[in-house]
Amino acid sequence: MEFAAITVYSQMSYERLLQRVTSVLIMAGYAVSERCGMRPRSFDLIARRDDELLVIKAVVHIDSMSEEIAHELAAIAHFLKGKPLVVGEKARDAELERGGAVYLRYGIVSTSAMTLYDLFVEEVPPLSMHSRAACT
């Protein structure tokens, strides 16, 4: 029973995260796709504003994204002439920092939805960059 409750909570957190990311992108003037159902492993959303294209993977725990998925995300973004982006809520057991913190997960920029808001809506640049080791 506990496992089922954890799975439902994780699914709700994931759906809530996708909604937050979508809202932030729309507020920032991006046209946002529907959630990708064909290959949900590799990416969830595609967003475009002017000539900028983002291929986005939402994960509750950024350290749960495998190297294989990261490579697929990067390849799809490259093929579409876009930029890969991972948005999450936690790394290990801690919430991701809001204060402009950006992480690298297998070479892909990863951040929280709140930092995404700061960057895209408030136009506040990131204050710190953390290596992959800091978030795995």
TITOR-674221 format. One record per residue (C-alpha): residue number from 0; residue in one letter; x, y, z. Coordinates in nm, 4 decimals. Example, Ala and Ser with C-alpha at 12.3 -4.5 7.8 and 13.67 -1.06 7.14 Angstrom:
! TITOR-674221
{0 'a' {1.2300 -0.4500 0.7800}}
{1 's' {1.3670 -0.1060 0.7140}}
This chain:
! TITOR-674221
{0 'm' {0.0000 0.0000 0.0000}}
{1 'e' {0.2847 0.2441 0.0778}}
{2 'f' {0.4391 0.1906 -0.2668}}
{3 'a' {0.1075 0.2711 -0.4362}}
{4 'a' {0.0767 0.5908 -0.2326}}
{5 'i' {0.4323 0.6949 -0.3257}}
{6 't' {0.3647 0.6249 -0.6944}}
{7 'v' {0.0448 0.8332 -0.6889}}
{8 'y' {0.2263 1.1170 -0.5083}}
{9 's' {0.5128 1.1091 -0.7604}}
{10 'q' {0.2682 1.1153 -1.0515}}
{11 'm' {0.0835 1.4110 -0.8963}}
{12 's' {0.4148 1.5929 -0.8390}}
{13 'y' {0.5169 1.5254 -1.1997}}
{14 'e' {0.1860 1.6552 -1.3362}}
{15 'r' {0.2087 1.9622 -1.1112}}
{16 'l' {0.5655 2.0247 -1.2303}}
{17 'l' {0.4596 2.0017 -1.5956}}
{18 'q' {0.1794 2.2505 -1.5284}}
{19 'r' {0.4223 2.4922 -1.3592}}
{20 'v' {0.6748 2.4686 -1.6407}}
{21 't' {0.4045 2.5213 -1.9028}}
{22 's' {0.2662 2.8235 -1.7144}}
{23 'v' {0.6095 2.9835 -1.6782}}
{24 'l' {0.6860 2.9366 -2.0466}}
{25 'i' {0.3515 3.0831 -2.1537}}
{26 'm' {0.4029 3.3831 -1.9211}}
{27 'a' {0.7436 3.4325 -2.0859}}
{28 'g' {0.5887 3.4427 -2.4327}}
{29 'y' {0.6673 3.0901 -2.5511}}
{30 'a' {0.4324 2.8810 -2.7607}}
{31 'v' {0.4229 2.5465 -2.5778}}
{32 's' {0.3361 2.2063 -2.7214}}
{33 'e' {0.1072 1.9536 -2.5644}}
{34 'r' {0.2843 1.6932 -2.3520}}
{35 'c' {0.4609 1.4454 -2.5771}}
{36 'g' {0.2939 1.1068 -2.5460}}
{37 'm' {0.4959 0.9212 -2.8093}}
{38 'r' {0.8319 0.9246 -2.6344}}
{39 'p' {0.7743 1.0500 -2.2814}}
{40 'r' {1.1106 0.9038 -2.1787}}
{41 's' {1.3132 1.1532 -2.3819}}
{42 'f' {1.1227 1.4810 -2.3554}}
{43 'd' {0.7905 1.6187 -2.2396}}
{44 'l' {0.7446 1.9582 -2.4025}}
{45 'i' {0.8731 2.1699 -2.6860}}
{46 'a' {0.8552 2.5469 -2.6528}}
{47 'r' {0.9320 2.8173 -2.9077}}
{48 'r' {0.9741 3.1917 -2.8770}}
{49 'd' {1.0934 3.3707 -3.1897}}
{50 'd' {1.3967 3.1722 -3.3104}}
{51 'e' {1.4575 2.9955 -2.9784}}
{52 'l' {1.3425 2.6340 -2.9436}}
{53 'l' {1.3562 2.4450 -2.6139}}
{54 'v' {1.3215 2.0683 -2.5807}}
{55 'i' {1.2203 2.0112 -2.2197}}
{56 'k' {1.2261 1.7118 -1.9895}}
{57 'a' {1.0445 1.7491 -1.6573}}
{58 'v' {1.1542 1.5199 -1.3757}}
{59 'v' {1.0681 1.5495 -1.0082}}
{60 'h' {1.4190 1.4332 -0.9075}}
{61 'i' {1.6803 1.5510 -1.1577}}
{62 'd' {1.9171 1.2776 -1.0464}}
{63 's' {1.6631 1.0179 -1.1640}}
{64 'm' {1.7299 1.1076 -1.5281}}
{65 's' {1.9592 0.8460 -1.6788}}
{66 'e' {2.2543 0.9176 -1.9034}}
{67 'e' {2.0708 0.7427 -2.1892}}
{68 'i' {1.7708 0.9744 -2.1592}}
{69 'a' {2.0011 1.2760 -2.1378}}
{70 'h' {2.1726 1.1720 -2.4608}}
{71 'e' {1.8352 1.1198 -2.6331}}
{72 'l' {1.7164 1.4611 -2.5130}}
{73 'a' {2.0349 1.6265 -2.6401}}
{74 'a' {2.0120 1.4437 -2.9756}}
{75 'i' {1.6493 1.5457 -3.0297}}
{76 'a' {1.7303 1.9071 -2.9407}}
{77 'h' {2.0279 1.9035 -3.1774}}
{78 'f' {1.8174 1.7529 -3.4588}}
{79 'l' {1.5521 2.0235 -3.4097}}
{80 'k' {1.8189 2.2966 -3.3770}}
{81 'g' {1.7024 2.3663 -3.0237}}
{82 'k' {1.8367 2.3575 -2.6711}}
{83 'p' {1.7759 2.0744 -2.4244}}
{84 'l' {1.6530 2.1702 -2.0771}}
{85 'v' {1.5711 1.9665 -1.7674}}
{86 'v' {1.3369 2.1117 -1.5058}}
{87 'g' {1.2928 1.9411 -1.1705}}
{88 'e' {1.2111 1.9934 -0.8060}}
{89 'k' {1.4704 1.7909 -0.6173}}
{90 'a' {1.8220 1.6538 -0.6304}}
{91 'r' {1.8891 1.3698 -0.3905}}
{92 'd' {1.6519 1.4460 -0.1036}}
{93 'a' {1.6739 1.8261 -0.1125}}
{94 'e' {1.4733 2.0855 -0.2987}}
{95 'l' {1.6625 2.2546 -0.5823}}
{96 'e' {1.7795 2.6020 -0.4929}}
{97 'r' {1.5711 2.8856 -0.6281}}
{98 'g' {1.8169 3.1713 -0.6069}}
{99 'g' {1.9307 3.1449 -0.9650}}
{100 'a' {2.0941 2.8053 -0.9288}}
{101 'v' {2.1551 2.6114 -1.2481}}
{102 'y' {2.2842 2.2555 -1.2501}}
{103 'l' {2.4444 2.0395 -1.5173}}
{104 'r' {2.3153 1.6854 -1.5513}}
{105 'y' {2.5129 1.4929 -1.8156}}
{106 'g' {2.6011 1.8263 -1.9741}}
{107 'i' {2.2387 1.9468 -1.9940}}
{108 'v' {2.1249 2.2595 -1.8140}}
{109 's' {1.8909 2.1624 -1.5304}}
{110 't' {1.7020 2.3925 -1.2984}}
{111 's' {1.3900 2.4344 -1.0872}}
{112 'a' {1.0604 2.5760 -1.2130}}
{113 'm' {1.1087 2.8768 -0.9845}}
{114 't' {1.4528 2.9534 -1.1290}}
{115 'l' {1.3008 2.9093 -1.4748}}
{116 'y' {1.0455 3.1751 -1.3779}}
{117 'd' {1.3202 3.4065 -1.2508}}
{118 'l' {1.5173 3.3623 -1.5726}}
{119 'f' {1.2426 3.3740 -1.8365}}
{120 'v' {0.9735 3.5948 -1.6805}}
{121 'e' {1.1679 3.8223 -1.4447}}
{122 'e' {1.4764 3.8131 -1.6723}}
{123 'v' {1.7096 3.7601 -1.3764}}
{124 'p' {2.0182 3.5663 -1.4899}}
{125 'p' {2.1363 3.2608 -1.2947}}
{126 'l' {2.3658 3.3373 -1.0029}}
{127 's' {2.5428 3.0037 -0.9694}}
{128 'm' {2.6253 2.6956 -1.1727}}
{129 'h' {2.6619 2.3561 -1.0090}}
{130 's' {2.8364 2.0617 -1.1664}}
{131 'r' {2.6757 1.7235 -1.2214}}
{132 'a' {2.8394 1.5965 -0.9010}}
{133 'a' {2.6446 1.8489 -0.6978}}
{134 'c' {2.3121 1.7047 -0.8058}}
{135 't' {2.3665 1.3301 -0.8293}}
